[in-house]
Amino acid sequence: MKTIIIPIMRAAALGLAWLAPLGQAEKLPVETFFKNPEFSRMRLSPDGKWLAAIAPREGKNNLLTIRLSDRKLFGCTAEDENEVYSFNWISNERIIFQMKDRNNFPNGGLYAVDRDGSRHKVLNPSFKTYREFGSRVFKAVELFDPLTDEGGDILVSVRKGGGRFREERSFYGNIVRLNTLTAKEKRVVFNRGDILQFVADREKVIRIGVAQHGLIRTILHRRNPESDWEEVYSGDFRTAIVPLGFGKNPDILYVAAPNGDKKALFQFDLKAKKLGRMIFTHPTYDVPAGPPIVSEKTGKVLGVRYEAERPQVYWFDKDYQQYQAMIDNALPGMANDIKNWSRKEDRILFHSHSEKTVGAYYLLDIRNKKKPGLEKLLDLAEWVDPAKMSPMKPIQYTARDGLVIHGFLTIPNGSDGRNLPLIVHPHGGPSARDYWGWNKEVQFLANRGYAVFQPNFRGSTGYGTRLRTAGYREWGGKMQDDITDGVKHLIAEGIVDAGRVGIYGASYGGYATMAGLCFTPELYRCGINYVGVTDIDLILKEYPLPKKINDAIDAVMIADRKKDRDWIKSRSIQNNIDKVRAPVLMAYGMKDWRVPPKHGRILKRALDRNNIPNKLIIKANEGHGYRNEDNIFEFYREVDAFLEQHMK
């Protein structure tokens, strides 16, 4: 396979020439933006005759199927207090699905059902959230890989442990073959006690295990099911090779590995125990965004996904290059993401979307290659009018120390793009990034007349090792400086009114919101902290298991609880409240185990002591981010009123 290197392109989108006068925008109801889409995560059955999807019904996400011949819908979800978060076809007839709790955390619930809703089987019941679980023993079963036979078997990872996941063993699962009709199990791979991830080849043989001890990540290999594990690679987690999957050859593992500063797609020779040919790289962005795309029919590696200014796929296969071009020509200006295809690869399901629309699913029928058919299946949110939404464009600027920072800027529909009020919207993580595409919060804020700035500050992923590691141990420091420098850049460009800047973020973005109010109080009129970290020591103390691994990584990426007490104190929000001048809106969920509402209560007490106007919202049945639609609508009405009061 030939190595593909994408050249650096000078994109006009990096400038600001796209700003143009428009008409006055209509203020739309909160529900327009935050109502759940009709469907999500749609997948085509192996024979291409049915669709399965997650759909909101009665306040939670359920599993539905659609028979394409007559568009008849079938409900497939069992009665359960939790909701569906993932599923997969395991044959033409049968589907496996998993449940999650209010924190979006897989909670052990695993079920199987036929496509018409019959032969429902509880394979493993859901357990309640960490903090509700007490001291009882749990059994967590997660889908590892569907098998391609018609016997109804799947491979699953089975983890067992005590309450609240306090036992290290609860994070090291065994691989089990599970029958979806009888729930009978047969252990396939016994975890030796340190393997966090397994990878199967195309024949569903477990060949790769990934272990981590402290900062060192190790890749283990076994040649066949009877072989012992042998080490084929070991390296520091910051630059370690990441196993992604197999193609046709079980001796060649596809991995993400460093190519200079950026990650690239490589082959790894398991027999020689060394990195092989580089398959694809990009000068600006890390590659890939997930495993390579592999044909189920042939085992051939068809393409690779990566995130650039927009989501991209580079197709190695000429047929798929043609299919992608066919779709893009039919739907210009959209991001057209192929989701999956029938086993014969003669029907292709794809999602067409943009920053202005949740989008629609389409079916490309290529059974007759001379006369392919393109059919729109359904809109995901037909109440969203793209003509009333706002453009999101990539921008870049230079931080005070010379590091180039990428981000996105959304200018309100109906604006001339000059002297605008701005909402800075830092992402969570912070080992994450913002992407181009539909973002309901961004579109809501833009509809209210605010420009929205999403900086991918240092510490963000996807832009190379230098940017990612430059954010280590920089909470409230250089990471925050990048946000500040971005705001000043937009002010200098004349886009933003320096006297009307607010900041709003969730999780780590909530920390960045409060850090902005503490460390650059002259910059912001107000702040909205949504499920945000305020006490760094508390988040380090309560970080989930495996404790030894996370403590070692946290000491590198955030701080060492024992050695960095003064630093932790100096960067924690409650110790800097005396610097805050602006009013604060806060929102938390009582059942949030990632960032418990204690963070909000600590912050409120500190704000009250300093006579800073504030409001704290805590919802009883919510976790890390609200999921109940009524609570979501209420929260964003509060946001709307808060910004109207303090930003105009």
C-alpha positions, 0 to 999 in steps of 0.5 A: 500500500502506498504512503499518502502524505497530504500537502499543506494547503492555504485555506481561505477559511483561516482568514476572516474574509467570510464575514458579510452583512446579512439580514436581521435574524429571528429569535427562535424558541429554546426548543428549536435547538435543544429538542432531541433529534428524532433518530441518532446512530442509525445502522444498516442491517447486514442484508441492507433491508432494515435500519436500526436507530436510537430514538427518544421516546417517553423521556429516554433513548430507546432502540427502534428498527425500520423495515425499509420495504414499507418503512414500518417501525418496531420498538425493541427496548425493554422496560428499564430505568436507564437508556440505550447508548449503543447497539450493533447488528449481530445478524440479519435478524438480531441486535445487541444493545447496551444501556447507560446511566444519567452520567452517560456511563455504561452500567452493565446492562446488555440485551439482545432482541430480534429486529421485530422486537421479539425474542427479547433477552436480558443478558446482563441486568443494569446496575445503578450508578456508582454512588447508588450501588453501595457495597454490592458486587456488580457484573459489568458486561460490555460488547466487545465484538459481534460475531459474523455467524448466524448463531447469535453469539457475541464477544463481550468483556466481563468485569466483576467487582465491589461497590463504587468500583473501588477494587482495581480488579473491576477494571480488568475484564475477561473476554467471553463468548456469549449466546444472545438467545440463552445467555450462556457464557464461555470464557475465551480470554482470561485477563492476567490482571493488567490488560485494559484493552483487547483487539481482535483480528478479522477472524475474531481471534483476540491477538492484542492486549494493551496494558499500562503500568504507571506512565508506560503503555505495553502492547502484548501479542499472541499468535493464536488462542493457545499462545502465551502473551508476548511483549511487542512494544512498550513506550511512554503514554505521551507518545505511545503507539496506539493499536487500532485494528487489523486488515486481512493479514493477522500479522499486520496491526494498524496503529496510530504512531508518531510521525514527527509531531503528528500521529499517523497511520502505520502498519506494525509488523507483529512478527518482527515486533517493529513499526512498518510502513507509514500509510497516511499522514497529515502535516497539520492534524493527527491521523487517524480519528479511530480505526481504519475503515476495513471491508467486512467482505474482503478484509481490505483497508478501504480508508481512514478518517481524520478531523481537519477543518471539517471531518474527512475520509481519505479513501485508498479504495478507488470504488469508495473514492467514486462513491464519496464523490458521487455523494458529495456532488449530489449534496454539495457543501455538506459533510457526508459521512459514510456510516456503514454498508450491507455485507455485500457492500451494495447499499451504503448508509451515510449521514449528511450534515453541516454546522447549520443542520443536524442533517439527514440519513441517505441510502446509496444503492449501488446494486446496479453500478451503472445506475446507482440510486440515492434515496433520502431516508429521514431528517433528524430534526426537520424543525431546524431551518438551515437558512436561519442558522449561523456559519461556523468557520475555522480560525487560527491565531498566535499565542503570546509564546508563539504557539499557533492555536486553532479554533472555530468562530461562529458569527450570528446570522443577520450580522455584519460581523463587526463589534459583536458581543462574544461568548467564549465557549471553552471545551471540556476534557481538557484532553479533547477538542472542538469540531466543525459541525452542528452544535446546538449550544453554539447555534442557540447563542449565535441566534441570540446575537452573540459571536461564539468562540471555541478555542482549541487551546494547548492541551487539546487533542488532534493537533499534534504532540507539541500542542497537546503536551504544552497543556500539561500542568497548565490548568489556569496557566498557559491553557487559560492564556491561550483563551485570553489571547484568542479573545484579544485577537478577535477584539483587535480584528474589530469583530468583538466589542471589548466591553461585551465578552462573556464566557460559558463552559462545561466540565473542564470548560466550567473550570476555564470559565471560572479561571477566566473570571478569576485571573482576567476579571477585566475581560469578562462581563459574566460567566456560566459554569456548567458542571464545572471543576472548581476544586482541583484537589477534589477532582484528583482525589475522586478520580476513577480507578485504576487508581495507580495508573490515573494518579501517575498520569494526573501527576504529569498532566494536572498535578501531584496531590502530594508534591504540588499542594501549593500549586493546587491551592493557587489554581483552584477556583475557591481560593481566587474568588476575591478576584472575581468581579462578574456575576456567575450562573452555575448548574450541577446534577446531584448524581454527577460522579465525575464532578459532584455538586460539591464543587458548585456548593464550594463555589457558591459559598465563596462567591457569597462571602465575597458578595458576588451575584450568583445563582446555583441550579442543582437538579436531583435526577441529573448527572454530568450534563442534563439529559431530561428535556424539561431540565435542559429547556429550563437551564437554557432559558436561565442562560438566555435571561442571564446573558440578556441581563449582563451582556447587553 
